[in-house]
């Protein structure tokens, strides 16, 4: 009862954090949280909800649970505490309860849990390691700390994790800012908050990765495309108010690299920001579905293939429904079965089962399973977070792609 329910409030991560071959489950907890084995965290009878349903008092915790049994393995105080409610952007308690979560290989070897709070004003990220049954804090990044002020107000309703500086360790792209693997500010564009974010090798003609993001501040660019290592904006579109949706991926073989488009901006834009054709029929999700490396459009309960004269329907899910309200996303979409194409998971309309859709199309393209790519694997881990976004690989998949990197796989 002391944790609000909803896309902004209940973030969870599922990953093998201690290297024992089995996943753990991590999430924010509070008084009265009950584990899968009946353990009660904090005070069982406490009820901190106010008359409006907000939880603005009482302790906040972070708990790591056993993935097999649901037993609570380690509980620590949530970092950061809520402190003064108004310091997060409003006085009634909405923005203090905006959370994000991710998993990142911050040391390049073992995964860490990253839990965050705030993005409209103050933004705080805390990185945790789970070793030998105990959560220990690796670092905390706070936009209120000296030298970090440029990250204030830059967060999205989502985040991404990628090795943006090619040093073998992953960074957190926190909307319009990036936090280095050591918990220090790497860059900030200053373009502010938005609802959609894509990070990957979107322009294979350039070294490194790129970022595409949409904004909702009417004085800022409607969308922009930047170097993921430096934050240098390579191109941007005119201010467009609340530009609520945006996508970047190679969905058309007619132009090199990824195409980018968004709700409030006309046209399909190439890697230089030039309009190259008709905007696709949806600006939501993506899926590698058919036999070629060009990605397809995933929206609500269907898959379309982009075409200059109109989109072609490849799949219509029957008896299933999308989730997350108007965001209309799947429960998850990922390379679950391992032939590099992605599966789509939707709940049935009676909400009694999950249904997995897999492509029926043969392919001559041979790639390692996408889950062997470190960026893609952690992208799947954060895909459930808030306004969830599709996962991206750390290398280019698309028309004219080169040979992908050999996965660095080891057994121990």
Backbone torsions as a table, in degrees:
resi	resn	phi	psi	omega
1	UNK	NA	-18.4	-177.1
2	UNK	-99.3	15.8	171.5
3	UNK	-124.9	123.0	177.3
4	UNK	-67.4	145.4	177.8
5	UNK	-95.9	138.3	177.0
6	UNK	145.9	169.6	-174.0
7	UNK	-63.1	-27.2	-177.3
8	UNK	-86.1	-19.7	-162.7
9	UNK	-111.2	-36.3	-173.6
10	UNK	-109.5	85.4	178.0
11	UNK	-95.5	138.9	177.9
12	UNK	-138.6	149.6	176.5
13	UNK	-122.8	140.9	178.5
14	UNK	-125.6	114.1	-174.3
15	UNK	-164.6	157.9	175.3
16	UNK	-87.1	93.0	-175.2
17	UNK	-82.7	-24.2	-176.2
18	UNK	-106.7	3.4	173.6
19	UNK	74.2	23.5	-179.7
20	UNK	-93.3	6.0	178.3
21	UNK	88.2	0.4	179.0
22	UNK	-129.9	144.4	-177.3
23	UNK	-78.5	146.9	167.8
24	UNK	-104.3	168.0	177.8
25	UNK	-125.0	125.8	-177.9
26	UNK	-119.4	139.1	175.4
27	UNK	-162.7	163.4	175.1
28	UNK	-70.5	138.1	-179.8
29	UNK	-130.2	175.6	-177.6
30	UNK	-159.3	-179.7	175.9
31	UNK	-51.1	129.0	176.1
32	UNK	92.6	-6.7	175.0
33	UNK	-60.6	133.7	-178.3
34	UNK	-117.7	128.4	-177.3
35	UNK	-77.3	175.1	179.2
36	UNK	-67.4	-16.4	178.0
37	UNK	-108.1	11.7	174.5
38	UNK	93.4	0.5	176.7
39	UNK	-67.8	138.4	177.1
40	UNK	-105.4	127.9	178.6
41	UNK	-91.7	130.8	-179.5
42	UNK	67.9	-145.7	-177.4
43	UNK	-89.2	122.2	-175.7
44	UNK	-66.0	-31.8	-173.3
45	UNK	-98.5	-4.4	-175.9
46	UNK	-67.8	140.7	176.6
47	UNK	-134.8	104.5	-174.0
48	UNK	-97.0	5.4	-179.6
49	UNK	-68.0	138.9	174.0
50	UNK	-92.3	-175.2	-174.2
51	UNK	-64.0	-21.8	178.7
52	UNK	-93.7	2.3	179.7
53	UNK	88.1	0.6	178.9
54	UNK	-83.6	148.6	177.4
55	UNK	-109.7	99.6	-173.5
56	UNK	-116.5	10.2	177.3
57	UNK	-147.7	171.4	-179.6
58	UNK	91.6	161.0	-177.2
59	UNK	-70.1	153.6	175.5
60	UNK	-127.1	135.7	-176.2
61	UNK	-127.3	165.9	169.2
62	UNK	-124.1	128.0	-176.0
63	UNK	-126.5	137.6	171.1
64	UNK	-101.3	125.7	-177.7
65	UNK	-109.8	149.7	172.2
66	UNK	-67.6	126.5	-177.2
67	UNK	-69.0	-23.3	-178.8
68	UNK	-82.2	-40.9	-171.7
69	UNK	-113.6	-19.0	-173.5
70	UNK	82.0	5.3	179.0
71	UNK	-66.2	140.6	175.7
72	UNK	-73.8	123.5	-177.1
73	UNK	-98.7	-37.8	-178.7
74	UNK	-155.8	132.9	178.4
75	UNK	-128.3	131.9	178.1
76	UNK	-131.0	167.1	174.6
77	UNK	-68.4	137.7	179.9
78	UNK	-67.1	135.5	178.7
79	UNK	-117.2	119.9	8.2
80	UNK	-94.0	159.1	171.1
81	UNK	-67.7	161.5	-176.9
82	UNK	-67.2	-31.2	179.4
83	UNK	57.8	-136.5	178.3
84	UNK	-79.6	119.7	-174.1
85	UNK	-55.8	-42.9	-174.0
86	UNK	-68.4	-16.0	-178.6
87	UNK	-72.2	-8.5	-179.1
88	UNK	-99.3	-2.0	172.8
89	UNK	130.9	-15.0	173.9
90	UNK	-154.3	167.4	-175.3
91	UNK	-100.3	-6.3	-175.2
92	UNK	-102.7	-6.7	169.1
93	UNK	105.6	18.9	177.5
94	UNK	-83.7	-52.5	-172.3
95	UNK	-77.5	-18.3	174.1
96	UNK	-67.8	-21.3	-178.9
97	UNK	-105.7	43.4	174.9
98	UNK	-111.0	112.0	-173.1
99	UNK	-121.3	149.9	172.9
100	UNK	-133.5	160.9	-178.3
101	UNK	-149.2	150.6	179.4
102	UNK	-159.9	170.8	172.9
103	UNK	-124.9	137.2	-176.4
104	UNK	-146.5	144.2	173.6
105	UNK	-88.2	80.8	-173.3
106	UNK	-72.3	-25.4	176.2
107	UNK	-102.7	3.2	179.6
108	UNK	80.1	-1.4	-175.5
109	UNK	-125.3	-45.2	-174.3
110	UNK	-129.4	147.6	-174.8
111	UNK	-77.7	143.7	173.1
112	UNK	-118.0	152.7	175.4
113	UNK	-91.8	134.1	177.8
114	UNK	-121.4	120.9	178.0
115	UNK	-119.0	139.7	-172.8
116	UNK	-133.4	159.7	176.9
117	UNK	-143.5	130.3	172.2
118	UNK	87.1	142.1	173.1
119	UNK	-154.9	-15.1	179.2
120	UNK	-76.9	-35.0	177.6
121	UNK	-129.8	-99.8	177.6
122	UNK	-67.7	140.9	177.7
123	UNK	-131.2	128.8	-179.6
124	UNK	-132.2	132.2	175.6
125	UNK	-123.7	134.4	176.6
126	UNK	-121.4	130.2	179.2
127	UNK	-104.1	135.1	-175.9
128	UNK	-128.5	143.1	170.5
129	UNK	-107.7	143.3	174.8
130	UNK	-116.6	103.0	-177.3
131	UNK	-132.2	137.1	176.3
132	UNK	53.7	37.7	174.5
133	UNK	80.9	8.8	-174.1
134	UNK	-133.6	137.1	171.8
135	UNK	-81.8	128.1	173.7
136	UNK	-130.1	141.0	-175.7
137	UNK	-81.1	129.5	178.3
138	UNK	-86.1	-49.9	176.3
139	UNK	-163.2	162.7	172.1
140	UNK	-127.1	130.1	172.8
141	UNK	-104.9	128.4	-178.2
142	UNK	-131.1	124.0	179.4
143	UNK	-65.5	-15.0	176.1
144	UNK	-79.3	-14.9	-177.9
145	UNK	-74.8	151.2	179.6
146	UNK	-54.2	132.8	178.8
147	UNK	88.3	-7.7	-176.2
148	UNK	-107.6	2.8	-171.8
149	UNK	-60.0	-25.6	-178.7
150	UNK	-67.3	-14.4	178.1
151	UNK	-86.5	-11.8	-179.8
152	UNK	-64.1	133.2	176.8
153	UNK	74.3	10.9	-175.1
154	UNK	-101.5	-5.4	-174.6
155	UNK	-74.8	155.4	177.0
156	UNK	-103.1	-179.8	166.5
157	UNK	-81.2	18.1	-179.9
158	UNK	-162.5	172.9	176.9
159	UNK	-146.6	174.3	175.7
160	UNK	-141.1	157.8	179.6
161	UNK	-127.2	129.0	-178.3
162	UNK	-162.6	154.9	173.6
163	UNK	-84.7	84.8	-171.0
164	UNK	-76.7	-21.9	-178.0
165	UNK	-109.1	10.8	173.1
166	UNK	56.6	37.8	177.4
167	UNK	-104.0	9.4	179.5
168	UNK	85.9	-2.4	178.9
169	UNK	-121.6	144.5	-173.3
170	UNK	-90.9	146.5	176.3
171	UNK	-108.4	166.8	176.4
172	UNK	-106.8	116.9	172.9
173	UNK	-90.0	106.3	-172.5
174	UNK	-102.8	72.4	-177.0
175	UNK	71.9	-116.2	-177.6
176	UNK	-93.4	15.8	177.1
177	UNK	-136.7	162.3	177.2
178	UNK	-131.4	136.5	179.1
179	UNK	-108.6	125.8	-177.4
180	UNK	-68.3	165.5	-177.1
181	UNK	-61.3	-20.0	179.7
182	UNK	-94.1	7.3	177.8
183	UNK	85.1	17.0	178.3
184	UNK	-108.0	153.0	179.6
185	UNK	-66.8	126.8	178.6
186	UNK	-93.8	-47.8	176.4
187	UNK	-163.9	164.0	173.3
188	UNK	-149.1	131.5	177.1
189	UNK	-81.6	-21.2	-176.5
190	UNK	77.7	8.3	-176.6
191	UNK	-83.7	-7.7	168.5
192	UNK	85.7	-168.2	-171.1
193	UNK	-70.8	150.9	174.6
194	UNK	-161.1	179.3	-171.8
195	UNK	-107.4	-12.6	-176.0
196	UNK	-140.0	146.8	-173.6
197	UNK	-153.1	135.6	178.1
198	UNK	-136.2	130.7	179.9
199	UNK	-131.4	127.9	179.2
200	UNK	178.3	-172.6	174.3
201	UNK	-84.1	76.4	-173.8
202	UNK	-78.4	-26.5	176.7
203	UNK	-124.2	93.6	-176.8
204	UNK	-66.5	-12.0	177.4
205	UNK	-77.1	-15.8	177.6
206	UNK	-104.2	149.4	174.1
207	UNK	-70.1	145.9	174.1
208	UNK	81.9	-163.8	-175.1
209	UNK	-105.6	164.9	177.9
210	UNK	-130.4	162.2	178.7
211	UNK	-122.5	132.4	170.0
212	UNK	-120.8	130.1	-176.4
213	UNK	-144.2	148.8	173.3
214	UNK	-106.7	155.6	-177.2
215	UNK	-123.9	162.2	177.3
216	UNK	-123.2	5.5	175.6
217	UNK	-87.4	120.6	-176.1
218	UNK	-62.8	-14.5	178.5
219	UNK	-95.3	-3.7	-178.1
220	UNK	-107.0	166.8	177.3
221	UNK	-57.0	145.2	177.6
222	UNK	-65.9	-34.8	175.3
223	UNK	-155.4	160.9	179.0
224	UNK	-154.3	159.5	-174.6
225	UNK	-131.1	123.1	-170.3
226	UNK	-135.4	159.3	170.8
227	UNK	-70.4	126.0	-175.0
228	UNK	-74.1	-19.0	179.7
229	UNK	-81.1	-39.4	-173.6
230	UNK	-110.8	-18.8	-174.0
231	UNK	80.6	4.1	178.3
232	UNK	-63.0	123.2	178.9
233	UNK	-76.8	120.5	-176.5
234	UNK	-87.4	-35.1	171.4
235	UNK	-158.7	159.5	-179.5
236	UNK	-150.2	161.3	177.2
237	UNK	-108.1	164.1	-175.5
238	UNK	-64.2	154.1	175.9
239	UNK	-52.3	139.0	-174.3
240	UNK	-139.6	23.2	-179.2
241	UNK	71.2	-142.1	-179.4
242	UNK	-83.7	93.2	-179.5
243	UNK	-88.4	94.1	-163.3
244	UNK	-80.9	-18.4	-178.6
245	UNK	-136.5	147.8	176.6
246	UNK	-162.1	146.3	-176.4
247	UNK	-139.2	147.1	173.9
248	UNK	-142.2	120.8	179.0
249	UNK	-172.6	162.6	175.5
250	UNK	-81.0	95.2	-179.9
251	UNK	-107.0	-1.6	-178.0
252	UNK	-145.7	126.0	-178.8
253	UNK	-73.1	-4.3	-175.9
254	UNK	-77.2	-8.9	175.1
255	UNK	-140.7	145.7	-176.8
256	UNK	-68.1	144.6	175.8
257	UNK	73.0	-161.9	-177.2
258	UNK	-78.1	150.8	167.3
259	UNK	-104.6	147.6	-178.6
260	UNK	-126.6	142.0	178.3
261	UNK	-155.2	162.0	-176.9
262	UNK	-154.9	167.4	-171.9
263	UNK	-60.5	-45.2	-170.4
264	UNK	-100.0	8.5	-179.6
265	UNK	-121.6	131.9	-178.2
266	UNK	-75.6	150.0	169.7
267	UNK	84.8	168.6	175.0
268	UNK	-104.5	120.8	-170.9
269	UNK	-103.7	139.2	179.2
270	UNK	-85.6	-170.8	-175.2
271	UNK	-69.1	-8.5	175.6
272	UNK	-105.6	3.9	179.3
273	UNK	83.5	13.2	-179.6
274	UNK	-92.7	140.8	178.7
275	UNK	-72.5	128.0	-177.4
276	UNK	-121.2	7.2	178.3
277	UNK	158.7	-167.0	-176.3
278	UNK	-67.0	139.1	175.9
279	UNK	-71.2	137.0	178.8
280	UNK	-58.9	165.0	-175.1
281	UNK	-75.4	-12.6	177.6
282	UNK	-139.4	156.6	178.8
283	UNK	-134.8	62.1	-171.1
284	UNK	-130.7	-82.3	-173.0
285	UNK	-122.9	172.7	-176.9
286	UNK	-134.7	158.8	175.0
287	UNK	-158.6	136.9	167.2
288	UNK	-84.6	111.8	-168.9
289	UNK	-121.3	-48.8	-176.0
290	UNK	-91.9	-162.5	-169.4
291	UNK	-85.4	-9.8	-179.6
292	UNK	-100.4	165.8	-175.1
293	UNK	-78.6	-5.8	177.3
294	UNK	-73.4	135.3	-172.3
295	UNK	-84.2	152.9	-178.8
296	UNK	-103.6	168.0	-179.0
297	UNK	-93.4	128.5	178.1
298	UNK	-118.5	122.1	-179.1
299	UNK	-150.5	136.8	-177.7
300	UNK	51.5	-116.3	-178.9
301	UNK	-121.1	37.8	178.5
302	UNK	-144.5	161.8	176.2
303	UNK	-121.6	129.1	177.1
304	UNK	-120.3	151.7	171.9
305	UNK	-107.5	128.5	-177.5
306	UNK	-68.4	139.7	173.0
307	UNK	-143.5	151.7	-176.8
308	UNK	-63.7	-28.8	180.0
309	UNK	-94.5	-5.4	-178.7
310	UNK	149.3	156.9	-178.5
311	UNK	-84.2	142.5	-178.9
312	UNK	-104.6	132.1	-178.2
313	UNK	-77.3	125.3	176.9
314	UNK	-105.0	-27.9	-178.0
315	UNK	-153.1	135.4	168.1
316	UNK	-124.5	113.6	179.7
317	UNK	-71.0	129.4	-178.8
318	UNK	-109.5	133.9	178.2
319	UNK	75.4	16.7	178.6
320	UNK	-127.6	167.3	-178.5
321	UNK	-139.0	152.6	173.7
322	UNK	-81.2	173.4	-176.2
323	UNK	-128.6	178.5	177.0
324	UNK	63.7	39.6	170.5
325	UNK	59.0	-130.6	-177.1
326	UNK	-68.9	-14.0	176.6
327	UNK	-69.6	-26.5	170.6
328	UNK	52.1	48.4	-179.0
329	UNK	-97.6	165.2	171.7
330	UNK	-75.5	168.0	171.8
331	UNK	-59.9	-42.9	171.9
332	UNK	-163.7	150.7	171.7
333	UNK	-134.5	124.2	-175.3
334	UNK	-166.2	165.8	173.5
335	UNK	-78.1	80.6	-175.5
336	UNK	-82.2	-32.5	-172.7
337	UNK	-100.8	-13.7	164.7
338	UNK	95.4	23.9	174.3
339	UNK	-108.9	13.3	179.8
340	UNK	86.3	-27.0	170.7
341	UNK	-71.5	160.1	-173.9
342	UNK	-103.3	145.7	172.5
343	UNK	-94.4	158.5	178.3
344	UNK	-122.9	132.3	178.8
345	UNK	-116.0	119.8	174.7
346	UNK	-122.5	149.9	170.3
347	UNK	-77.6	148.4	174.7
348	UNK	-69.2	157.1	-174.5
349	UNK	-63.6	-23.3	176.1
350	UNK	-86.6	2.2	176.2
351	UNK	59.6	30.4	-178.7
352	UNK	-106.5	-9.1	-176.8
353	UNK	-156.2	161.7	170.0
354	UNK	-105.1	137.9	-179.9
355	UNK	-117.6	130.3	-179.6
356	UNK	-101.9	125.1	175.1
357	UNK	-105.2	131.6	177.8
358	UNK	-126.1	146.4	-176.2
359	UNK	-62.7	140.3	173.5
360	UNK	-93.8	3.5	-171.1
361	UNK	-90.9	124.2	175.4
362	UNK	-66.0	155.3	177.0
363	UNK	-139.8	144.7	174.2
364	UNK	-94.3	-4.1	-179.1
365	UNK	-83.3	124.0	-178.6
366	UNK	-109.9	116.2	178.4
367	UNK	-130.5	152.8	170.4
368	UNK	-60.9	152.0	174.6
369	UNK	-51.5	137.4	-175.1
370	UNK	-63.3	-25.9	-179.6
371	UNK	-65.7	-13.8	175.6
372	UNK	-80.6	-9.6	176.1
373	UNK	-85.8	122.6	-174.7
374	UNK	-57.4	-40.2	-179.6
375	UNK	-66.7	-43.3	-179.2
376	UNK	-63.2	-41.7	-177.6
377	UNK	-61.0	-45.7	-179.9
378	UNK	-76.1	-23.0	174.1
379	UNK	-64.2	-38.2	176.4
380	UNK	-66.0	-35.6	179.2
381	UNK	-65.4	-39.6	-180.0
382	UNK	-89.2	-0.8	-172.7
383	UNK	-61.0	-26.1	-179.5
384	UNK	-78.0	-8.6	-168.0
385	UNK	-75.6	119.4	172.0
386	UNK	51.9	-123.8	177.7
387	UNK	-80.2	81.3	-168.0
388	UNK	-61.8	145.2	-176.1
389	UNK	-119.4	160.3	178.6
390	UNK	-72.1	151.3	178.8
391	UNK	-76.2	154.5	175.8
392	UNK	-129.9	150.5	174.7
393	UNK	-84.4	164.9	176.3
394	UNK	-86.0	2.6	175.8
395	UNK	-132.4	162.5	-175.2
396	UNK	-78.2	127.3	167.8
397	UNK	-117.6	119.8	-178.4
398	UNK	171.5	-172.7	-177.9
399	UNK	-62.5	131.7	179.4
400	UNK	76.4	15.4	-176.7
401	UNK	-63.8	151.3	174.9
402	UNK	-86.5	-171.6	177.8
403	UNK	-71.9	125.2	-178.4
404	UNK	-68.9	157.3	179.5
405	UNK	-63.7	147.2	176.6
406	UNK	-72.7	127.2	-179.0
407	UNK	-60.8	139.1	178.1
408	UNK	-88.7	86.3	-173.9
409	UNK	-106.3	132.5	174.8
410	UNK	-138.9	153.2	178.6
411	UNK	-115.6	145.8	178.0
412	UNK	-145.9	NA	NA
